[in-house]
């Protein structure tokens, strides 16, 4: 993610974790995602913590879209447990999916040894003019997912900014 000289736009991080919401656990992935986004050239508006409830996740995503961020990255809630509902919440706000990017994140994560990334049900898509990306929770999945995104996000953001100007 070497485009720090050129600002790609604004981003927001959404951490989906009941334990962080209830102050039972410290969030360690939000700062990592923020750092990687800033290295990529994004201005990060902040980190929002949402419980693992569909309505809370959807509200956080809708707030990001209405707020006009170019990219929102969710972390967590993408697995196969009954509490993992981030993909379902995300689907409810997307105008269109970009399955190729989601598959690239899964494939790359699994190759890197991030099992949670490989079995993630995370989605990638567009809501309005905002790119929405779901990442698995482990630090390895986050690092690998952000590295995979670095080559793809600038193109998508450029396409979306062209739509916003029309």
Helices and strands as residue ranges (DSSP letters): E 9-16, H 18-21, H 29-40, E 42-50, H 54-66, E 71-75, H 86-91, E 96-97, H 99-111, H 115-118, E 124-127, E 130-135, H 139-165
